[in-house]
């Protein structure tokens, strides 16, 4: 929907990489949505999980949607605000 990635939008709150099986790593990600009722939530969650799971050194990926703290436009990078005409 938006031509800016979820990191630049400020939707990724936390990403932890933990030693996993063998030479692999597990990833635990906390992300949010621009609005609590966003219908794209499950799609964004699965997209994030699939992208990280596709990395060769990653084994298990857990992506949790959190709503606290609530997202606000000030969480976007300057580049994202510029891309969206918000500067």
JOSUL-V35290 format. One record per residue. N is the residue number from 0. RES is the residue in three letters. SS is DSSP state (H for helix, E for strand, C for the rest). Layout:
n:N res:RES ss:SS
n:N res:RES ss:SS
This chain:
n:0 res:UNK ss:C
n:1 res:UNK ss:C
n:2 res:UNK ss:C
n:3 res:UNK ss:C
n:4 res:UNK ss:C
n:5 res:UNK ss:C
n:6 res:UNK ss:C
n:7 res:UNK ss:C
n:8 res:UNK ss:C
n:9 res:UNK ss:C
n:10 res:UNK ss:C
n:11 res:UNK ss:E
n:12 res:UNK ss:E
n:13 res:UNK ss:E
n:14 res:UNK ss:E
n:15 res:UNK ss:E
n:16 res:UNK ss:E
n:17 res:UNK ss:E
n:18 res:UNK ss:E
n:19 res:UNK ss:C
n:20 res:UNK ss:C
n:21 res:UNK ss:C
n:22 res:UNK ss:C
n:23 res:UNK ss:C
n:24 res:UNK ss:E
n:25 res:UNK ss:E
n:26 res:UNK ss:E
n:27 res:UNK ss:E
n:28 res:UNK ss:E
n:29 res:UNK ss:E
n:30 res:UNK ss:E
n:31 res:UNK ss:C
n:32 res:UNK ss:C
n:33 res:UNK ss:C
n:34 res:UNK ss:C
n:35 res:UNK ss:C
n:36 res:UNK ss:C
n:37 res:UNK ss:C
n:38 res:UNK ss:C
n:39 res:UNK ss:C
n:40 res:UNK ss:H
n:41 res:UNK ss:H
n:42 res:UNK ss:H
n:43 res:UNK ss:H
n:44 res:UNK ss:H
n:45 res:UNK ss:H
n:46 res:UNK ss:H
n:47 res:UNK ss:H
n:48 res:UNK ss:H
n:49 res:UNK ss:H
n:50 res:UNK ss:H
n:51 res:UNK ss:H
n:52 res:UNK ss:H
n:53 res:UNK ss:C
n:54 res:UNK ss:C
n:55 res:UNK ss:C
n:56 res:UNK ss:C
n:57 res:UNK ss:E
n:58 res:UNK ss:E
n:59 res:UNK ss:E
n:60 res:UNK ss:E
n:61 res:UNK ss:E
n:62 res:UNK ss:E
n:63 res:UNK ss:E
n:64 res:UNK ss:E
n:65 res:UNK ss:C
n:66 res:UNK ss:C
n:67 res:UNK ss:C
n:68 res:UNK ss:C
n:69 res:UNK ss:C
n:70 res:UNK ss:C
n:71 res:UNK ss:C
n:72 res:UNK ss:H
n:73 res:UNK ss:H
n:74 res:UNK ss:H
n:75 res:UNK ss:C
n:76 res:UNK ss:C
n:77 res:UNK ss:H
n:78 res:UNK ss:H
n:79 res:UNK ss:H
n:80 res:UNK ss:H
n:81 res:UNK ss:H
n:82 res:UNK ss:H
n:83 res:UNK ss:C
n:84 res:UNK ss:C
n:85 res:UNK ss:C
n:86 res:UNK ss:C
